Amino acid sequence: AQSVTQLDSHVSVSEGTPVLLRCNYSSSYSPSLFWYVQHPNKGLQLLLKYTSAATLVKGINGFEAEFKKSETSFHLTKPSAHMSDAAEYFCVVKMNNNAGNMLTFGGGTRLMVKP
Amino acid sequence: GAVVSQHPSWVICKSGTSVKIECRSLDFQATTMFWYRQFPKQSLMLMATSNEGSKATYEQGVEKDKFLINHASLTLSTLTVTSAHPEDSSFYICSASRQLAGGLSTDTQYFGPGTRLTVL
């Protein structure tokens, strides 16, 4: 079985300050991990993914995430928040066990950016 | 590349009617397509997985006679909500995995923009 926990349902930061969105996972198999962003009334957009290559993954819009197997974490960070980063962020896990492409979504974290 | 579209983007219907939602991969062939449901301020819940030319696999608790899925080609999957009721009102999102050589599919799922269904 696999599960994903996003530890914060809401995160509020000031523009220009760092962003940290936390994600922990559990998986019986070697996982692939993803972060997606959902802006209001828009579809999900892939930010970045980890698939067993480099543990530090760089994504679009200045985001990056580090896979830490010992901590079963895949936290998303950005050095400096921008107003346009305000959105809902989902951490997603996929098991690599030939059982298909089923994704498990975390509960989501709403990022608010204050001017 | 890897664009997924959904049609319609928003539909309002009367209780008891059926509604069909289309999901298309515009610039790639999709081995597998997925249908999700998202309630307000909540995460996505997988409803079913469909592979082209075969029956869909439904998640536990999802009524297959209520939510009919057809995946007739490598670029089109449809979800029909039969005899819709107000509790079926939700945001329905599809995603697709790109087909690779040898019948494999990509790790990444590409998501459509979603369809908002309101049943009166």
Interface residues (C-beta under 8 A of the other chain):
Chain A: S32 F34 Y36 K42 G43 L44 Q45 L46 K49 T51 F90 K94 G100 N101 M102 L103 F105 G106 G107 G108
Chain B: V4 T32 F34 Q42 S43 L44 M45 L46 T49 I93 S95 S97 S105 D107 T108 Q109 Y110 F111 G112 P113 G114
